[in-house]
Amino acid sequence: MTRFLAIYPALVAALLAVVPTLAPRSGPLAIATILSAHLAIAALTLVPVAIARRTPELRWSLLFLGLVAIARFGGEWFSPPRDVDPNGVVFEAASWNLERGARAGEDAVEGIGRLDVDVVALQELSAEHVRAIHASPELTARLPARELHPDEGFVGIGLLSRYPIVRADHYAEPSTIEAVLDVNGRPLTVITAHPLPGSISMVGPVPVGFDAGRRDIELRRVRSLVGYAMDRGETVVLLGDFNVAPTEPAYTDLVDGLRDAHVEVGEGPGWTWRPSRLEWMGIGLLRIDLAFSGPGARPVAIREYCDLPGDHCQLEAAYELVPPNVEPVFLRLPAGAGFRALPVEVVDASGLLAGAGPAAEPVTADGAQAVPGQPKRVRVTFTGGLCDIHAAIRLEGNAQHLRVAIERRETGNACAAAGVFRTVELRFVEAIDPGVIEIVGA
């Protein structure tokens, strides 16, 4: 019997290993993808059996599942502590789905009032909630700037801000607010959205089908809105109830080029939603309320509060606003035997660069290499021609995937065919794993 039980953890391990490649967006396998972490956790019930019965097949199966689960979820559930620059500006934001019909206006105000943040994003906001918010002297004094669009269905949405709202736009399908705030003289774009969930087909109490086509379209619209803002050079914070789990392929599309605060600084699964009938548990069971940021906003803290009635926990995140290097960094790589010095222009569009200069030690291999004992420094080496006269380096992306694009100008004569290693040492505002750096164009 215990040998038969060993099949379950082996199947879940196979699911965790294969699903990211298959990336199912509909059907039963999509449901298994959403619940993959829960399926792995359920295998823990077999640990006492494995200890008591000492069945090698079950023990090895559980061990294999444990290793695969750590590889799949470890980076998301466990994050190293992050230092905050004492001279930096810390911006705090919260998101809360009020759940249609779950609470009166006064209860909503009480729940908002305990969030000591600069901005509160609200989903499923009703007219009763809005009346109570306007009637609260405390909220008016603490969060005076408002952009509120109530609805008696699921698409009501709102934003309360301590900072002035310079400009705000409201969109439908999905319900979205894009607001530009004046944060001590610095513009910050805050976007909150509420794409509606995919539909689940049931046979009795068992989910057997999943269709998220409409939701995925809405998620792409939100990501496009964020992309347009970042293309304009704006610092963006995106938060809300997105109705997508991190194990789904649609999440991968949404987070592309952004920083997920929980992945970078959160601890534990970060679950924020549970069925209303299970709200008594005081915990969430899925992570669908999310907080992202683009270049210039570095996540430094995130937490969930799940003790209030309703199907959603309150999500609170803090960001250090790091001004991106909009001005190019100019440096000069030294000359050597048979080749001239090389002027280099470094442009940072990631918000991660603190500075750049020539490498202190020669490097003889293309790619990105860590500087021993200096986790915030990385040496980037590329092969240039002997007659190169200029190089331009552009940084794009985030701390999970940093793209370094290199362009060279040469004199065009024959000596360009010969190559020489050129190395630039990049200094970042935080520790960067060289493995996340993609070098292109060199």
N, C-alpha and C positions, 0 to 999 in steps of 0.2 A: 504493500500500500504506500509506504513512504517513497519507494522508487517511482510510483505513479505521481506522487505529489511533486516530485522534482521537475515534472514537465512544465508546471505553471511558471516558476521563476525563469526557466530557460526560454519559454515563449515570450515573457515580458521583456527579457534582455534582448531577444531578437527584434521585438517591436521597437525598443528604444534605439537600437543600432540601425535599423533599416528605414524607419519612418522618415527621418530627415531627408533621406535621398528620394523616397517616393513622394513626399510632400502632398498627401491626399487633401483635397479641399472639400470633398463631399462623400457621402456614404458612410457605412459602418466604420471603416478604417479611420475616417476623420474623427469620429467620436472617440475611438481608442487613442488617437493622437492627443486630443484634448485632455483625456483622463490618464495619460501615460504615467505621470508621476504618482497618481493615486493607485494605479495598478501595481507599481513598484513598491509603494508603501504597504499595500495589502500583503505582499510577500513576507513582511516581517512577522506575520502570525505563524509562519512556518518555522521560524527560528527555534522556538522551544521544542518543536517536534524533532528538528535536526539534532539538537543537543541531547534530547532524551533517547532517541532511537539510534543515533550514531550511524546514520545511513550515508555512505560517502557520496552517492549520487545527489542526494538532496543538499548536502553541505557544499559540494562543488557548484551545484546549480545556483544556490543562494550567493556564494562568493562571486561567481561570474556576474550575476545580476547586480550585486553591490558595486563592482568595479565599473560596469557599464553605466549605472545610475550616477556614480560620482563623476564620471567623465561627461555625462549628459547634463546634469543639474548642478554640479559642484560650483562652477563659476558663477552661476546665477544665485545660488542660495547662501554662499559664503563669500564675503568681500573683505579685503584688508582695510584697516582704518585709514582715513584720509585726513591730512592736515589742512587747515584753513589759514590762508594768508591773513595775518592780523590787520593788514592794510587794505584788504579787499572788501568789496561790497557783497554782503550775503543777502540774497533774495529768497523769501520763503513763500511757498504757495501750497494750497490744499485743494483737493477735489472731493466732492461728496454727491452721490446720487441719492436724492431725498426719497425715492421710491413713491410712485404715484399712490396716493391714498393711505400711506403708512403713518403719516404724522401731521398734526395740526400746525398752523403757522407759528404759534408760540413755541412748540417743540423744536421746529426747524431753527428758529432764532436762538434758542438755548444751545442747540448743537453747534451752530456757527460761532456763537460767542466764545466757546471754549477753544477755538482754533486761533492760536496766537501767531498769525501769519500776515503777510503783506497782501495776498490775493486769495480769494476763495472762489473756486469754480463750482457751479451747481448744475446738476442735471435733474430732469423730471420736476422742474420748478413749476408750481401752480400759482394762480392768482392769489390764493389765500396766503401762500408763503410770501409773495411780494408785498402784500398789504402789511403783514407782520414785520417784515424787514424794514419797510419805510417807517413803521410806527415805533421802532426800537431806537431810543436815543443813544444807547451804547454802541450799536452797530453804525449808526449815522456818524458818531464821533470818531470811531476807529476805522471804518471802511466807508468813507463818504462817496467815493466814485463808484457808480453802478452802471451796468449794462444788463438789463433784465428783460427777458422775453418769455413770459409765462405761457403755459398751455395746459389744458385739462387732460391731455393724453400723455404721451411719453416724450414729446419733443421740446418741452419747456426747458430753457437753459438760461443761465445767468452768470455774471461775474461781478464780484465786489472787490474793490481795491483801495488800499491805503494811499496809493500814488495816483496822481491825476491821470485820467484817460484822455490822451491827446486825440485819438481817432479810434473808432470801433465800427466793425461791419458784422452783420448777422446774415448767416446763410442757412438754407434748408437742404435736406437730403445729402448729408446728415445735418442735423441741427448743430450749428457751429457759431462761435463768436471769435473774431480776430480783433484784438485790441492792442494798440500801441500805448504803452505807459511811459510817463516821465519819471524815471527812477533817479532822483537827485541829479537831474540834468542829462541823464543818459537814456536814450530811447530803448525800450525793451518790448518786444512783441510777444504777447501771451495769447495762445490759441487753446480754446477748449471745445471739445466736440463729443457727440453722443451718437455714433452709428448704431442702428438697431441690430439686435442679435439675429443670427441665422436661425432657420426653422429646424426643429427636431421632430422626426417621425417616431411614433411610439407603437409598440405592440404590447398592450397592457402596461405594466410599469417599466418595461425594458426599452431603452432608446435603440432604434435599429437604423435610422437614417439621419443625415445631416445635410442641409443645403444652405450655404452662406454666400450665395452668388450676389445678392443685393448688398449684404454687409460689406463684402470685399470691394464692390464698386465704391461704396461710401468711404471706405478706408483709403482707397486710392485717391479720392477727391481731397480728403484731409491731407494726405501726404503731399499732393501737388500744391496745395495752399501753403504748406510749410516750405516746400522747395522754392516757390516763388519768393517768399519772404527772405529766405537765406540767400537766394540769388541777388536780391537787392542789397545784400550786406547787413541784414538785420539780425540781431541776437534773438533767438526764438526759444520760448518755453512752451511745450505742448503737454496738456494734461486733460484727463477726463475719463469717462467710462466708454471704452472702445469695444467692449463685448468680443474681445479676441484674446485667446490664451497664448502665452509665449511659445508653446509647442506647436502652434499652427503656422503654416507657410505664410498666411496673410500677415502675421506679426512680423515675420522676417522682412516682408515688403515695407511695412510701416516703419520699422526701426532703422532701415537702411540710411546711413549717413547721420543718424542721431545717436544720442547717448541715453540709455535707459537707466534712470537713477537707481532702481532696485538692483540691476545687474552690477552696477559699479560700486554702490555703497550699502546695499541692503543686506540684511541677515535673515536667514530662513526663507520659506517659500514666498512670502509676501502676498499671500492670498487675501483678497478683498471682497469676495462675493460668496454668498451661500443662499440656498433657498430660504424663503421667509419662515417656513415652518421649522428651520433649524437655527434661527437667530439666537435661540437660548444658549447655543454652544459658546457664543462669545468669540468665535474665530471665523475667518473666511475659509473657503474651500476651493476657490479659483482666483487667479490673478488676472483680472480683466480691467481694473482701474489702474491706469498707467501714467507715468510722468517721464517725459522725454525732454531733451534740450539739444540745441545745435551749438555751433562754434560760439565761444564767448560766455557760455553758461556751464560751469563745471559742477556736477552733482557732488554734494558733500554730506548729505544726510537724507534719510527717508524713513518713515514709520507709518504704521497702520493702527487705527483705533476702531475696534470691532465690538464695543460694549453697548452701543445704542441699538434700539430696535430698528428693524429694516433689513433688507437683503444685501446692502452695501456697507462696507466699512468706510471710515474717513481715511483718506490718503493725504499725507503731508510730506513735502519734499523741500529741501533747501539747496540753493545753488550759489556758488561763488561766481560773481560776474567778472570775468577776466577779459579785459579789452583785447581784441585780436590785433595783431601787428598789421595794421592797414598800410603802414609805411614799409617799403622794402628794406631788408637788411642787406647792406653791401659789404662784401669782404673780398680778400685777394688771396688765392691759394699760391704758395711759393713756387718759384721756378726750380728746375732740376737740370741734370745733365741732358742737354739736347732739347729741352722744351722750356717755354717761357712761362712766366707767372700768369695766372688765370683770374680775371675779375669774375665774381659770381654775385648774382642778385637773388636773394631769397625772399619769397613772398608767402606769407602765412594766411591761409583762409580757414584754418582749423581752430584757431583760438588756443592752440596748445604750445606754440613756440614762445620761448622766453629770450632766445638769442641764438647766434650761430657764429662759427669761426673755423679757421683751419684746424685740422686734427693735430694734436700734440705729438702723435707717433704715426709713422707710416703704416698704411694698410695695403696689402697686396692681394685682395680678393673683392670682387664686386659684391654689393649687398649691404645690409644693415647689421651692425655689430654693437653690442653693449660696451660701454666703457666700464671696466672693472671698478667696483666700489662706487659708481656714480649712476644710480638707477634712473635719474632724470636726464642722462646724456646718452646719445646714440651717434655712432659714426656711420655716415652714409658714403659709400665708395662707388664710383662709376668709372668706366673706362672712357677717356677722352682722347682726341687726336693730338698729336704733337703740335699741330698748328692751330688749335682752338684759340679763339680770341675772346670768347665770352661764354658764360653759362648762366642759365636761369633755372631756379628750383622753386617749385610751387607745392605747398602742403595743403591737402584737402582731406576731409573726413573727420574721424574721431579716434578716441583711445582704443577702440576695438578694431578699427580698420583705417589706417592712416596711409593715404596715397601720396607718394612723393614723385612728382613729374619733373623730369630733367630735360632741358633743351640746350643744345650746344650750337654756337656759331663758329665757323672755321673759315680760313682764308681761301679754301678751295684748291690749293695746290697739292702736289703729290704727297707731301709729308703728312697729310691728314689720314693716310691709310695706316700709319703707325699709331700705336696706342700707348697710353700711360695712365696709371691709376691716379685718380683725384679723390680726395677725401674731405668731406665737410663734417664738422662736429656740430650736431644740433642739440640745443639746450631747451628742455621742455619745462612747463610749469608743474608737471607731475611725472611720476615714474611711467615710462613707456617700454613695453615689451618689443624688442626689435622684430619679433616674429609677426607682429600685426602690420608691419610696414611693407607696403607694396611699392617697388621702384619701377617706374615706367619711363620709356623714352630714351634711356641711356644706351 
